[in-house]
Every structure is written in structure tokens, then in C-alpha cells.
């Protein structure tokens, strides 16, 4: 059979799907068939390629021509021009902010050219629902090699790689495997923790959707090394596409002799099943996760013993997250020293980050450990949205710290982040601009953590409630002297007395914002001012007479009729009616709205 001359790769990760990717794919197939090109051109669904801000995304190979933000209405013209006439369509390509010319090739876009792909090596280039596509790119070659190795040699290679747990704690993976292997009790179990609950995080979901066989292969290799015969993949129920694709991958692996009895003709036996979590953030903690798998309420348990010693049903259990498992096939195939050559002395390899917030290019990125925050925000991310001033970045999810502009040139690695009151976490990066109120940021994440606390520890449950109460009062203009000191005292108490990682890290947003943005707390309390102009109770809208031209845009935008004035005359805001929604400021082209 003659191979197709062109493959049109359509991103069908959740982000692009929500923007209509499946409709785009069907429209492409219909239009291609209409021109009798179905024998020459293949339309291939792929997983997320990371550039989520610009979805739906389509890539023409082998030319490497990249299109973004397509609509169904664009497809007839695109097919006619590109497929029939051989003329790429610049108007549908990506054009960077402040640039006039589009960039036709994906590899030349700043977002992509600075990344180093290990875990995401297959993103956007294979159909995640076809095992043949995975095998075509060296899939299961790591497993084939591992079957010729002893368990001790597999673990040694993982140790040599320096791989640390990518779920947040950063514990050496090889050491964890060895502890579990050395336990005398059987059976032993493996778990993939895909219970990703951080607001704005989608690393694990994207890997599961784009390359599910990488997790399956990694866990089979882990089974050989540790001596386990059964594994579980614990996925949030809010990830239906990820669940669908990992289940399909497991079924395909079973059908091809890669799971079950006598894997690839060896004496290795291993089975995998998917468990759907109910969406409790605390179930990302390994002991709570195991309770959930066993059918109990997902609440953490005291450690030690650790899961590697006593886990599921009292048996040795090894738990790693999605990104950690997906590293394993490449480590075995290429050798531990290969991964150790990436990153820093104590933080080896690459890390996936979900880059979100006030940044031009939001999406999923994979970079070497040790990269500077500035390189991600301004290089890959394209700078702060709207040309505003960078204010802070939160690393590590809702329990991470908020770092100021002075730390833009700090390397991202486990030790560096911990030393400044933050953490790596699972890989969230939330960029904040000058309009962000740091007191409200602390309030927002404390609210999230207070609601997600399982309540088992009194200090976590009541401590977070009290912290939230104080932060809310400060944001509403009811703060008083001594509140900041009390917040610090409560935060340290919650950190030092909580049993699990949720409570132990819940203090980070509060302590880091006090440490680096204390002046904003003082302004809220002492001057009843929100410097960012965000907290409604502390701001008043007025119109500057020397800038208002009387265009009436603000009056038309006001939802409560608080603005009045004659055409071409200075307008006024009735502060008694004003609800501080900001609609007037958004539409004013003359900067005539004063927020104070």
C-alpha cells in the first residue's frame, strides 16, 4: 500500500477538544474525501502538544507547517489552499505578540524551541489510541531490554539516573524501589498516582491523554524490578478522556502479550487496572489514596510505616506519579547516565510544568531542571500578558510559595525552591502581574486548602479556617494590627503539627506572601488601601476630569447605571450605586477611570 504524502496531526488533548478539535478533525476528513484525497492524506488524532492557549492545533507533516485557533469554517479554504494547491495559509498560522509575520514551522516558535522533551517526547506526533504508533517510536523497547536485566540492575540504573519523584516530594525513585523490593512480604503492589488536583495543573492529564503506553511500559518495568504482580492507576474522575485512553492502552497491551501471564515470553506476570478517584484533593497524598483504592474514606494515615513497607491491604506498595513512571522506559532504554546528564547536580532530568496565569503563552512545557524562572516566563511564555509588569510566580500548586520579581533569575530545582519558602510540587507555575493582590492570592489558596482538608487533624482543620477568616477580613478592610503576626503564628502551627503533606505545606502561600509582600498586608490594614486595586471593599472608582472625553463607553458598560454625563462632557460615577466591578475601566480607552 502506498504511504500517504501528508499526515495532518490534530491535537485532541482536553484543551483542544474543548475548543472543538473533534469537529475540526471531522471537517478535515469530510473535505479531504470531497476532493478524493483520502488515499494521499491521513488525518491523525494526537494528544496535547502543550501550546494550549492557541488551540485547536493542527500540524501538517512532513512539512512541519503549524496552524492554530482553527474553526470548522476555516477548513474548506485550508484544504483547498494547502492540500490541493500546495500553498500554506499564513493567516491561520501563529503570529507572536508584537510581531507582524507569522511563524509557519512549529519548531521555530519560541514556546517549543527551548524545551527538552523526555516524558513528552511523543506528544503531538502519535495517535495515543494506537499501540502501533507507540511501538513505531521505540515503544516497549525499554521493557524488552529490562526483561534481559536483573531486578537489581534495573534499580541500579534508576538510581544512576538520579530520578526523583515528580509528584512533589522529590524522594529518590531508585531508593524507594529498592526498599519495596527488599520487603519479604508478598504480594507487592504498584500504584500510579494520577490524582492531579492542583488548580491550573494538567501535567498528568496531558501525559495520560497523549502517551498512555509510556505509563504502562514504565509500570511493567517497575513490576520486574520490585517483584509486583498487580498494579493500579488512580485517576481523577474529572479526566474522562485520560481514563478512556489509559484503559484502551491497557487493553491493547493485554492483547499484545505485554500484560498478563508470560509477558513477551518471559516468566513475568503483571496486571493493571484503573481506579477512578472522586476528586478529593487530599487523595493525592499516598496514604489517603491507598485508603480510597481499598474502598475506605480517603484520609491520610500516620507514617511510618511507609507504603513501601506496609501499603495496600498491609502489603508492600510502591507509589509513583504519572511523570515519574513515564521517565522509566527511556532510562532503561538509554541508560541512567543519559538522564543524569540533564538538569543539575541534585535535580536530574527534566520537569513538566503547566504554565498558566498572566502570561502570553499558557500551556504545558518540559524543560531541564535548573532552568531559570525568567527563561520560562519570558522565553517560552512570551512575557506577561498585555505588557504589564511581572509581580510574582507561584510554584508548586496551591501549597506552593509566591516568589517576587527579584527571584526571576533563580534556577528551578528542588533545593533552590525549598530554600526560599516554596517547592517544586507537581509542577504548577502561576504567573501574576501588577494587578494581582497578593493578600487575596493567599486568601484564595487558603480557602481552597481549607475546603480540601480531610479534617482529621484538628490543627489543620481549625487552623486553616482561622487563617482564612483573618485573610478575608483583611481583604474586606476589616483587618487590624497584629493580624499579620497571628497569621504567621497560625501558619507555623499548622505546618508543624499536621500529619500529612496538605497541612504541612498549607502555610506556604501565607508565609511567602508575608515574607515578600508584607507592604501589601500593611497597606490593607493601616491605610485601607489595596495597592493592586483588586479588593472591592478597599477601592473607589472615579473619573479623571482631565482625561475624560465624554465618549459614554463607561456608562454603556456599567451594569448598574452608576455612571452619568452628557455626550462630550465629563462623566461622573455615583459611588453609592457603584459595585466596583471594573467594567468601566476595561472599556475606557483614555485611562480616565481612577481606581484608588
C-alpha positions as CSV (number, residue, x, y, z in Angstrom):
1,X,0.0,0.0,0.0
2,X,1.4,3.4,-1.0
3,X,2.0,5.6,2.1
4,X,0.2,8.9,2.4
5,X,2.1,12.0,1.3
6,X,0.8,14.1,4.1
7,X,-0.2,13.5,7.7
8,X,-2.4,16.1,9.3
9,X,-1.9,15.8,13.0
10,X,-4.8,17.2,15.0
11,X,-4.4,17.8,18.8
12,X,-7.1,16.0,20.7
13,X,-6.0,16.7,24.2
14,X,-8.7,18.0,26.5
15,X,-7.8,21.7,25.9
16,X,-8.2,21.5,22.2
17,X,-11.2,19.1,22.4
18,X,-13.0,21.8,24.5
19,X,-12.2,24.3,21.7
20,X,-13.7,22.0,19.0
21,X,-10.9,19.7,17.9
22,X,-13.1,16.7,17.2
23,X,-15.2,18.9,14.9
24,X,-12.1,20.1,13.2
25,X,-10.9,16.6,12.6
26,X,-14.3,15.5,11.1
27,X,-14.4,18.6,8.9
28,X,-10.9,17.8,7.6
29,X,-11.9,14.2,6.8
30,X,-15.0,15.4,5.0
31,X,-13.2,18.0,3.0
32,X,-10.4,15.6,2.1
33,X,-12.8,13.0,0.9
34,X,-14.7,15.6,-1.1
35,X,-11.5,16.2,-3.1
36,X,-10.7,12.4,-3.3
37,X,-7.5,12.9,-1.3
38,X,-8.2,10.2,1.3
39,X,-5.5,7.9,-0.2
40,X,-2.9,10.7,-0.1
41,X,-3.7,12.5,3.1
42,X,-4.2,11.0,6.6
43,X,-5.9,12.8,9.4
44,X,-4.4,11.6,12.7
45,X,-5.7,12.5,16.2
46,X,-2.8,13.1,18.7
47,X,-2.5,14.1,22.4
48,X,-1.8,17.5,23.8
49,X,1.3,19.2,22.3
50,X,1.3,21.8,25.0
51,X,0.5,25.1,23.3
52,X,-2.9,25.2,24.9
53,X,-3.5,28.9,24.5
54,X,-3.7,28.6,20.7
55,X,-5.9,25.5,20.3
56,X,-7.3,23.9,18.3
57,X,-3.9,23.0,16.9
58,X,-3.1,21.3,13.6
59,X,0.3,20.2,12.2
60,X,1.0,19.3,8.6
61,X,3.8,16.7,8.3
62,X,6.4,16.2,6.9
63,X,6.5,20.0,6.1
64,X,6.1,20.9,9.8
65,X,3.6,23.6,9.0
66,X,1.6,24.7,12.1
67,X,-1.9,26.1,12.3
68,X,-3.7,27.3,15.4
69,X,-7.1,28.5,16.6
70,X,-8.8,26.9,13.7
71,X,-12.6,26.9,13.3
72,X,-14.7,24.5,11.2
73,X,-15.3,27.4,8.8
74,X,-11.5,27.6,8.1
75,X,-11.2,24.0,6.9
76,X,-12.5,24.2,3.2
77,X,-10.1,27.1,2.4
78,X,-7.2,25.4,4.3
79,X,-7.6,22.1,2.4
80,X,-8.0,23.8,-0.9
81,X,-5.0,26.0,-0.5
82,X,-2.6,23.7,1.4
83,X,-3.6,20.3,0.2
84,X,-4.7,21.0,-3.4
85,X,-2.6,23.9,-4.4
86,X,0.4,23.4,-2.1
87,X,0.1,27.0,-0.7
88,X,0.3,27.2,3.2
89,X,-2.1,29.8,4.7
90,X,-0.2,32.4,6.7
91,X,-3.4,33.9,8.2
92,X,-4.1,30.7,10.1
93,X,-0.5,30.4,11.4
94,X,0.8,31.6,14.8
95,X,2.0,35.2,14.9
96,X,3.8,36.1,18.1
97,X,2.7,39.3,20.1
98,X,4.3,42.4,18.7
99,X,5.4,40.7,15.5
100,X,4.0,41.2,12.1
101,X,5.0,38.0,10.3
102,X,3.6,34.5,11.2
103,X,5.8,31.6,12.0
104,X,5.0,28.6,9.8
105,X,7.1,25.9,11.4
106,X,6.3,24.7,14.9
107,X,10.0,24.1,15.7
108,X,10.7,27.8,15.2
109,X,8.2,29.1,17.7
110,X,9.8,30.3,21.0
111,X,7.3,28.2,23.0
112,X,8.7,25.0,21.5
113,X,12.3,25.7,20.6
114,X,13.6,26.0,24.2
115,X,12.0,22.8,25.5
116,X,13.8,19.4,26.1
117,X,11.3,16.5,25.7
118,X,11.7,13.3,27.6
119,X,8.4,12.5,29.1
120,X,6.6,14.4,26.4
121,X,8.7,13.0,23.6
122,X,5.7,11.6,21.8
123,X,3.3,14.5,22.3
124,X,1.5,15.6,19.2
125,X,3.2,13.0,17.0
126,X,1.4,9.7,17.7
127,X,-2.2,8.6,17.9
128,X,-2.4,7.8,21.6
129,X,-5.1,5.2,20.9
130,X,-2.9,3.1,18.6
131,X,-0.2,0.8,20.2
132,X,1.4,0.5,16.8
133,X,2.2,4.3,16.8
134,X,3.8,4.0,20.2
135,X,5.9,1.0,19.1
136,X,7.0,2.8,16.0
137,X,8.8,5.3,18.2
138,X,10.7,2.7,20.3
139,X,7.8,1.9,22.4
140,X,8.2,-1.1,24.7
141,X,11.9,-1.3,23.7
142,X,12.8,-0.4,27.2
143,X,10.7,-3.2,28.5
144,X,12.3,-5.7,26.1
145,X,15.7,-4.6,27.4
146,X,14.6,-4.7,31.1
147,X,13.4,-8.4,30.6
148,X,17.1,-9.2,29.9
149,X,18.2,-7.4,33.1
150,X,18.1,-8.5,36.7
151,X,15.8,-6.6,39.1
152,X,18.9,-5.3,40.8
153,X,20.4,-3.9,37.6
154,X,17.1,-2.2,36.7
155,X,17.0,-0.5,40.1
156,X,20.7,0.4,39.8
157,X,20.0,2.2,36.5
158,X,17.1,4.2,38.1
159,X,19.5,5.2,40.9
160,X,22.2,6.2,38.5
161,X,19.7,8.4,36.6
162,X,19.1,10.4,39.8
163,X,15.4,10.4,39.1
164,X,13.4,11.9,42.0
165,X,9.6,11.6,42.5
166,X,7.9,14.1,40.3
167,X,4.7,14.1,42.4
168,X,6.1,16.8,44.7
169,X,8.2,15.2,47.5
170,X,11.2,14.6,45.3
171,X,12.2,11.3,47.0
172,X,14.8,9.3,45.1
173,X,12.9,6.8,43.0
174,X,15.5,4.1,42.9
175,X,15.8,4.1,46.7
176,X,12.0,3.8,47.0
177,X,12.0,0.9,44.6
178,X,14.8,-0.9,46.5
179,X,13.1,-0.6,49.8
180,X,9.9,-2.1,48.4
181,X,11.8,-4.9,46.7
182,X,13.6,-5.8,49.9
183,X,10.4,-6.3,51.8
184,X,9.9,-10.1,52.5
185,X,6.1,-10.0,52.4
186,X,4.1,-10.7,49.3
187,X,2.1,-9.9,47.2
188,X,3.5,-6.5,46.3
189,X,1.6,-3.8,44.5
190,X,2.4,-0.8,42.3
191,X,0.3,2.4,42.1
192,X,0.4,5.2,39.5
193,X,-0.8,8.4,41.3
194,X,-2.7,10.4,38.7
195,X,-4.9,12.2,41.2
196,X,-3.9,15.6,40.0
197,X,-5.9,18.2,41.9
198,X,-3.9,21.4,41.8
199,X,-5.9,24.4,40.4
200,X,-4.5,25.2,37.0
201,X,-2.4,21.9,36.7
202,X,-2.8,19.5,33.9
203,X,0.6,17.7,33.6
204,X,-0.6,14.2,34.4
205,X,-3.8,14.5,32.4
206,X,-1.9,15.5,29.3
207,X,0.6,12.7,29.6
208,X,-2.2,10.1,30.1
209,X,-4.0,11.5,27.1
210,X,-1.0,11.9,24.8
211,X,1.2,8.9,25.6
212,X,-0.6,6.4,27.8
213,X,1.6,3.4,26.8
214,X,4.6,5.2,28.4
215,X,3.0,4.8,31.8
216,X,2.0,1.2,31.1
217,X,5.5,0.3,30.0
218,X,7.1,2.1,33.0
219,X,4.9,0.2,35.4
220,X,5.7,-3.2,33.8
221,X,9.4,-2.4,34.1
222,X,8.8,-1.4,37.8
223,X,7.0,-4.7,38.3
224,X,10.0,-6.7,37.1
225,X,12.3,-4.6,39.4
226,X,10.2,-4.7,42.5
227,X,8.5,-8.1,42.2
228,X,4.9,-7.0,41.9
229,X,2.2,-8.8,40.0
230,X,-0.6,-6.2,40.3
231,X,-0.8,-2.5,39.7
232,X,-3.4,0.3,39.9
233,X,-3.7,3.6,38.1
234,X,-5.6,6.0,40.2
235,X,-7.1,8.7,38.0
236,X,-9.4,11.6,38.9
237,X,-12.9,11.0,37.6
238,X,-12.8,14.6,36.1
239,X,-10.4,13.3,33.5
240,X,-12.8,11.2,31.3
241,X,-10.5,11.4,28.2
242,X,-7.5,10.3,30.2
243,X,-9.4,7.4,31.7
244,X,-10.6,6.3,28.2
245,X,-7.2,6.3,26.7
246,X,-5.3,4.6,29.6
247,X,-8.0,1.9,29.7
248,X,-7.6,1.4,25.9
249,X,-3.8,1.3,26.3
250,X,-4.1,-1.4,29.0
251,X,-6.4,-3.5,26.8
252,X,-4.1,-3.2,23.8
253,X,-1.1,-4.2,25.9
254,X,-3.0,-7.3,27.1
255,X,-4.0,-8.2,23.6
256,X,-0.3,-8.0,22.5
257,X,1.1,-10.1,25.3
258,X,2.6,-7.1,27.2
259,X,0.3,-7.6,30.3
260,X,-0.9,-10.7,32.0
261,X,0.9,-14.1,32.1
262,X,4.3,-14.6,30.5
263,X,4.9,-11.1,29.3
264,X,6.8,-11.3,25.9
265,X,7.5,-14.9,26.5
266,X,9.2,-14.4,29.9
267,X,8.1,-15.6,33.3
268,X,7.0,-12.1,34.3
269,X,3.3,-11.7,35.3
270,X,1.7,-8.3,35.8
271,X,-1.8,-7.0,35.6
272,X,-3.1,-3.4,35.6
273,X,-6.4,-1.8,36.4
274,X,-7.8,1.7,36.6
275,X,-9.4,3.1,39.7
276,X,-11.3,6.4,39.4
277,X,-11.0,8.8,42.3
278,X,-13.9,11.0,43.4
279,X,-11.9,14.3,43.1
280,X,-10.8,14.8,46.7
281,X,-7.5,16.8,46.7
282,X,-6.3,15.1,49.8
283,X,-6.3,11.7,47.9
284,X,-3.2,12.9,46.1
285,X,-1.5,12.1,49.4
286,X,-0.3,8.5,49.1
287,X,-1.8,7.0,52.3
288,X,-5.2,8.7,51.6
289,X,-5.0,7.4,48.0
290,X,-4.5,3.9,49.2
291,X,-7.4,4.1,51.6
292,X,-9.6,5.2,48.6
293,X,-8.4,2.3,46.4
294,X,-9.3,-0.1,49.2
295,X,-12.8,1.4,49.4
296,X,-12.4,3.5,52.5
297,X,-12.7,7.2,53.1
298,X,-9.6,8.9,51.7
299,X,-7.9,10.1,54.8
300,X,-4.2,10.1,55.5
301,X,-2.6,7.7,57.9
302,X,0.3,8.2,60.2
303,X,3.8,7.2,58.8
304,X,5.9,5.2,59.3
305,X,5.3,2.5,58.2
306,X,5.7,3.9,54.7
307,X,3.8,2.3,51.8
308,X,6.9,0.5,50.6
309,X,6.8,-1.3,53.9
310,X,3.1,-1.6,54.5
311,X,0.6,-0.3,51.9
312,X,-2.4,-1.7,50.2
313,X,-4.0,-4.4,52.3
314,X,-1.0,-4.3,54.6
315,X,1.4,-5.3,51.8
316,X,4.5,-3.6,50.4
317,X,3.3,-1.0,47.8
318,X,5.3,1.3,45.6
319,X,3.7,4.6,44.5
320,X,5.0,7.0,41.9
321,X,3.2,9.6,39.9
322,X,2.5,9.7,36.1
323,X,5.6,11.7,35.2
324,X,7.9,9.5,37.2
325,X,6.6,6.3,35.6
326,X,6.8,7.8,32.1
327,X,10.5,8.5,32.6
328,X,11.3,4.9,33.3
329,X,11.3,3.4,29.7
330,X,13.7,6.0,28.5
331,X,16.0,5.5,31.5
332,X,16.2,1.8,30.8
333,X,16.5,2.1,27.0
334,X,19.2,4.8,27.1
335,X,20.8,4.1,30.4
336,X,20.7,6.0,33.7
337,X,23.7,8.2,32.9
338,X,21.8,9.7,30.0
339,X,19.1,11.2,32.2
340,X,21.7,12.1,34.8
341,X,23.3,14.3,32.1
342,X,20.3,16.6,32.2
343,X,19.5,19.0,34.9
344,X,21.6,19.9,38.0
345,X,23.8,18.1,40.4
346,X,20.9,17.2,42.8
347,X,17.9,17.6,40.5
348,X,18.4,15.4,37.5
349,X,16.5,15.2,34.3
350,X,13.6,17.4,33.0
351,X,10.4,18.6,34.6
352,X,7.0,19.3,33.2
353,X,5.3,22.5,34.2
354,X,1.8,23.8,33.5
355,X,2.4,27.5,32.7
356,X,-0.7,29.5,33.4
357,X,-1.9,32.8,34.7
358,X,-1.0,36.3,33.4
359,X,1.4,35.1,30.7
360,X,1.0,35.3,26.9
361,X,1.7,31.6,26.1
362,X,-0.1,29.4,28.5
363,X,0.4,25.6,28.2
364,X,2.4,22.6,29.0
365,X,6.2,22.8,28.9
366,X,9.1,20.3,29.6
367,X,12.4,21.8,30.4
368,X,15.7,20.7,32.1
369,X,15.9,21.1,35.8
370,X,17.8,24.2,36.8
371,X,16.3,26.4,34.1
372,X,15.7,30.0,35.4
373,X,12.2,31.2,36.1
374,X,12.8,34.2,33.7
375,X,13.6,31.8,30.8
376,X,10.2,30.1,31.2
377,X,8.1,33.3,31.8
378,X,9.8,35.5,29.2
379,X,11.3,32.9,26.8
380,X,8.8,30.1,26.5
381,X,5.9,32.0,27.9
382,X,6.4,35.1,25.8
383,X,6.2,37.5,28.7
384,X,3.4,38.9,30.8
385,X,0.0,39.3,29.3
386,X,-0.9,42.8,28.0
387,X,2.7,44.1,28.5
388,X,2.1,44.5,32.2
389,X,4.7,44.3,34.9
390,X,5.6,40.9,36.3
391,X,4.8,40.7,40.0
392,X,5.1,37.1,41.2
393,X,5.1,33.5,40.3
394,X,3.7,30.7,42.4
395,X,5.4,27.4,42.1
396,X,4.2,24.0,43.3
397,X,0.5,24.3,43.2
398,X,-1.9,25.7,45.9
399,X,0.6,24.8,48.6
400,X,3.5,26.5,46.9
401,X,5.1,29.8,47.6
402,X,4.8,33.1,45.8
403,X,8.2,34.4,44.6
404,X,8.8,38.1,43.7
405,X,10.4,39.7,40.6
406,X,13.8,39.7,42.4
407,X,13.9,35.9,42.0
408,X,13.3,35.7,38.3
409,X,16.9,34.5,37.8
410,X,16.7,31.8,40.3
411,X,17.1,28.2,39.0
412,X,14.1,25.9,39.3
413,X,15.2,22.8,41.3
414,X,14.1,21.1,44.4
415,X,16.7,22.7,46.8
416,X,16.5,26.2,45.4
417,X,12.7,26.4,45.7
418,X,12.7,25.0,49.2
419,X,15.3,27.5,50.4
420,X,13.1,30.5,49.5
421,X,9.9,29.1,51.0
422,X,8.3,27.4,48.0
423,X,8.5,23.9,46.5
424,X,8.6,22.0,43.2
425,X,5.3,20.3,43.9
426,X,3.8,18.5,40.9
427,X,4.8,21.3,38.5
428,X,2.4,24.2,38.6
429,X,3.6,27.7,37.6
430,X,1.1,30.5,38.0
431,X,2.3,33.9,36.7
432,X,0.9,37.1,38.4
433,X,1.0,40.7,37.2
434,X,0.9,44.1,38.9
435,X,-2.9,43.9,39.1
436,X,-2.7,40.8,41.3
437,X,-3.4,41.4,45.0
438,X,-1.0,39.1,47.0
439,X,-3.2,39.1,50.1
440,X,-6.1,37.9,48.0
441,X,-3.8,35.2,46.5
442,X,-3.1,33.9,50.0
443,X,-6.8,34.1,50.8
444,X,-7.7,32.2,47.6
445,X,-5.4,29.3,48.2
446,X,-6.1,29.1,51.9
447,X,-9.8,28.9,51.0
448,X,-9.0,26.0,48.6
449,X,-6.9,24.1,51.2
450,X,-9.4,24.7,54.0
451,X,-12.1,23.1,51.9
452,X,-9.9,20.2,50.8
453,X,-8.6,19.4,54.3
454,X,-9.9,16.0,55.3
455,X,-10.4,17.3,58.8
456,X,-8.6,14.5,60.6
457,X,-6.0,16.8,62.2
458,X,-7.7,19.5,64.4
459,X,-4.8,21.9,63.8
460,X,-5.1,21.7,60.1
461,X,-8.9,21.9,60.1
462,X,-9.4,24.7,62.5
463,X,-6.1,26.4,61.8
464,X,-6.8,26.9,58.1
465,X,-10.4,28.1,58.9
466,X,-9.0,30.7,61.3
467,X,-6.3,31.8,58.8
468,X,-9.0,32.1,56.1
469,X,-11.1,34.2,58.4
470,X,-8.3,36.6,59.1
471,X,-7.3,36.9,55.4
472,X,-10.9,37.5,54.4
473,X,-11.2,40.3,57.0
474,X,-8.0,42.0,55.7
475,X,-9.3,41.8,52.1
476,X,-12.6,43.3,53.2
477,X,-11.0,46.2,55.0
478,X,-11.6,44.8,58.5
479,X,-8.0,43.9,59.3
480,X,-6.3,45.1,62.4
481,X,-2.8,45.5,63.9
482,X,-1.5,42.1,65.0
483,X,-3.3,40.1,62.3
484,X,-0.2,39.5,60.3
485,X,1.7,38.2,63.3
486,X,-1.2,36.0,64.2
487,X,-1.3,34.6,60.6
488,X,2.4,33.8,60.9
489,X,1.9,32.0,64.2
490,X,-1.1,30.0,62.9
491,X,0.7,29.1,59.7
492,X,3.7,27.7,61.5
493,X,1.5,25.8,63.9
494,X,-0.4,24.2,61.0
495,X,2.8,23.3,59.3
496,X,4.5,21.8,62.4
497,X,1.6,19.8,63.7
498,X,-0.3,18.4,60.7
499,X,0.1,14.8,59.8
500,X,0.1,14.8,56.0
501,X,1.7,17.0,53.3
502,X,-1.5,19.0,52.7
503,X,-1.3,20.6,56.2
504,X,2.5,20.6,56.3
505,X,2.7,22.8,53.2
506,X,-0.6,24.7,53.5
507,X,1.3,27.6,55.2
508,X,3.5,28.3,52.1
509,X,1.1,30.8,50.3
510,X,0.6,32.8,53.5
511,X,4.2,32.8,54.8
512,X,5.7,33.5,51.3
513,X,3.3,36.5,50.6
514,X,4.0,37.9,54.1
515,X,7.8,37.4,53.6
516,X,8.0,39.0,50.1
517,X,4.9,41.3,50.0
518,X,4.5,42.5,53.6
519,X,3.9,46.0,52.4
520,X,0.6,45.0,50.8
521,X,-0.7,43.5,54.0
522,X,0.3,46.7,55.8
523,X,-1.5,48.9,53.2
524,X,-4.7,46.8,53.6
525,X,-4.6,47.1,57.4
526,X,-3.1,50.5,58.1
527,X,-4.3,52.6,55.1
528,X,-7.4,50.6,54.0
529,X,-5.9,50.5,50.5
530,X,-5.4,47.6,48.1
531,X,-2.3,48.6,46.1
532,X,-3.3,46.3,43.2
533,X,-6.8,47.8,43.1
534,X,-8.4,44.4,43.4
535,X,-10.1,44.2,46.7
536,X,-13.5,45.7,46.1
537,X,-14.1,46.8,49.7
538,X,-10.9,48.9,49.6
539,X,-11.2,50.7,46.3
540,X,-13.3,53.6,44.9
541,X,-13.8,54.3,41.2
542,X,-13.9,57.9,40.0
543,X,-13.4,59.6,36.6
544,X,-10.4,61.9,35.9
545,X,-11.7,65.2,34.5
546,X,-8.5,65.9,32.5
547,X,-8.7,62.6,30.7
548,X,-12.5,62.0,30.2
549,X,-13.7,62.9,26.7
550,X,-17.3,62.1,27.3
551,X,-17.5,59.2,24.8
552,X,-20.0,57.4,27.0
553,X,-18.3,53.9,26.8
554,X,-18.1,53.6,30.5
555,X,-21.8,54.5,31.0
556,X,-22.8,51.9,28.5
557,X,-20.7,49.2,30.1
558,X,-21.9,49.9,33.7
559,X,-24.3,47.1,34.7
560,X,-26.0,49.2,37.5
561,X,-26.3,52.6,35.8
562,X,-23.9,54.3,38.3
563,X,-22.3,56.5,35.6
564,X,-23.9,59.6,34.1
565,X,-23.0,62.5,31.9
566,X,-23.7,64.3,28.7
567,X,-22.1,63.4,25.4
568,X,-18.6,65.0,25.1
569,X,-18.9,66.2,28.7
570,X,-17.0,64.8,31.8
571,X,-18.9,61.9,33.3
572,X,-19.4,61.1,37.0
573,X,-19.7,57.8,39.0
574,X,-22.3,57.6,41.8
575,X,-20.2,55.7,44.4
576,X,-23.4,54.8,46.2
577,X,-24.5,52.7,43.2
578,X,-21.1,51.5,42.1
579,X,-20.4,47.8,42.7
580,X,-16.7,48.1,41.8
581,X,-17.0,45.5,39.0
582,X,-14.3,47.2,36.9
583,X,-16.4,47.1,33.7
584,X,-15.8,50.9,33.1
585,X,-12.1,50.6,33.4
586,X,-12.0,47.7,30.9
587,X,-13.7,49.7,28.2
588,X,-12.2,53.1,28.7
589,X,-9.6,53.8,26.0
590,X,-8.4,57.1,27.6
591,X,-7.3,55.8,31.1
592,X,-9.8,58.1,32.6
593,X,-11.0,55.7,35.3
594,X,-9.2,56.2,38.5
595,X,-9.1,53.3,40.9
596,X,-7.9,54.2,44.4
